[in-house]
Amino acid sequence: MQKKYFSLRLLSPRPKFPTYITDGERAIMKAHSDYWKGSMREGYVLAFGPVLYPKGMYGLGYRCSREYATSNGIYRKRPGTDNRYI
């Protein structure tokens, strides 16, 4: 089966995030970043990072997988996020 490519837009919890974050949020974001770096080393993620859009920052990532369920499962495991919108 051929690989499929997915783009992910990760929304910030509030407009000024991460300009103003607590120490707890900083720890969560480090775990979040470490998770994506690990997925990148394993070959599941092609690129990821912040988008410094003037109206509000968000994350952007590109993943590859042979099927949607695998991609979605890895996406749901990421730390520090709310899966209500998947």
N, C-alpha and C positions, 0 to 999 in steps of 0.2 A: 504494500500500500504506500502511496506517495505521501510525503510529509505535507502538512498544511501549515500555514503561517497565520498567527493571530496578533492583533495589536490590542493592547490593554491601556485604558486610561484610568488612572487611580486618582480619585478625587480627594482633595484636602477636606478635613473636618470643619474648617472655617477659613474665611478669606485671608487672614494674616498669618496663617500657618505656612511654613515653619519659622517665620520671622520671630514670633513670640511663642515659645514652647516651654513647658515645665521640664524639670529634670526627668520626671517619669515618662513624658512624651519623647524626650531625647533618647532614653533607653529603648523605648519601643521602636523608634525610627532606626536605631542602630541594628536591632534584631531584624527589622524589616529589610534593611539594606544588606545585611549579612545573608539573609535568606535568598535574595535575588542574586547576589554574587555566587552563592553556592549553586543555584540553578543554572547560572551561566557557565560555571566550571563543568557541570554535568552535561552541558550541551542542550538544555531545554530553553534557555533564554539567549537571544541573539544580542540584544541591547536593552538597557533600561536606564532611567535617570529622571531628574526633575526637569520640568518645563517652567521657566520663570516668566509666565504670562502676566502682564501688568494687571489684569483683572482678577488674578488669583492663580497661585501655583498649583500644579498637579503633576502626577507622575505618569510616565509613558514607558511602556515596555513592548518588546516584540518577542514572541515565543514561537517555537515550532513543535509540532506533534503530529503523529500519524492520525489521531482522532481527537475530536472536540472534548470527549469525556476526560481524557488524560490531561489535556491542557487546562480544562476547567478545574479538575481535581487539584492540580498543582497550584493553581491560582487561589483556590479556597484555603489552602494550607498556610498561606503567608501570614506572618504575625502582624498585629497592630492594625487590623482592618476590620471593617464591618461587612459581612457577606449578605446583608439584606438586599443589595441591589444587583446581585448576580442572576 
